[in-house]
Amino acid sequence: MESEKKISSTIHIAVTNEKFTDYFLYLQKYLSENRISYYWNYKYNLKKSFTKANTSSASYIIIIGENEFNGDFFTIKNLTTGEQKELKLNKIFKY
C-alpha cells in the first residue's frame, strides 16, 4: 500500500507554454484514469507555477516544457526532497 500513499499526494502541473497543452491533456488523461489528483493553474510561467505549488503545499510538481515534449517524457520533482527525475508516462504512477 506504500504506492497509494505516494499517489494521494498533491501534484501540481507546470506547463511552460500553451503549445504543450495537448501533451498536458495526454498526462491529464493518464492521471484521471489512475485516480491521481492534480492541480493545474493555467499559467505558462514556470516560476509562478513553482510558487503556486509551494504555497499550496504540493508534494510534487510535474513539468511540461520543450525538452519534455521533444523527449516524450515528464519531469517530476519532489518538492520536499528536491529530487527530480525524467519519467515516461507509465512510470509516473510508480514514482
N, C-alpha and C positions, 0 to 999 in steps of 0.2 A: 504494500500500500504506500510505500515511500513515493512512488511516482505520482500518486494522487495528490499528495501534499505539494509537490512541485508545481503541478499544473493549476492548482487552485490559487496560486499567487497572482497578484495583479500584474498584467502585462500592458505596457504602453507601446504603441506602434508609431515610429517616426518615419514618415515618407518625405524625402528631401526635395522632390519635385513632382509637380502634377502629372508629368508624363509617365510616372511609375504607378499611377492609380490602378491600372489593370493588374500589375504584379501584386499590389496590395490586395485586390479582390481575390486573387488566387490564394493568398495567405489567409484572408478572411474566411473563405470557404472552408479551408482546412481546419482553422481554429474552431469555427462553428460546428463542423461535423464531429470534432473531438471534444466538444463542450469545454473549450478553453476560453475563459473570459479575457477580454482585452479592452483597451481604450485607444481611440484614435481621435485627436483633436482637430483634424483638418488643417493643420498648419504645415507649410512646406519649409520649415526652418528648423534645422537640427538643434541649434542652441535652445530655441524656445521649447522644442519637444523634450529635451533633457530637463529643462527647468520644470516643465509641467509634470514630467514623470517623477522627479524628485519631490515636488510639493504635494503630489497626490499619493506619496508613499508606495509607488510601484516597486515591485521587486525586480522586474526585468524590463528592458527596452529592446524591441526588435527594430533594426534599422534597415530601411529600403532606400538605396541610393544607386548611383551609376554603377559602381563596382558590383553591388549585389545583383542588380538587374542583368548586367552583361555576363556575370559569372554564374547565374542561376542558383544563387544561394541567399541566405538571410544572415545578417549579423545580429546575434543576440548577446546582450550584455547584462550580467548580473549586477544590479545597482548596489547591492550590499557588499559584495567582494571585489567588484571591479573586473572580474574575469569576463573576457569577451571571446566568442567563438563564431566562426563562419560555419553555418549548417545548411544542409539541404532540407527541404520542407519536411520530408518524412522523419528527420532526426529531431525536429523541434519538440515533439511530444515526449521524447525520451530525455531531453535536457531538463 
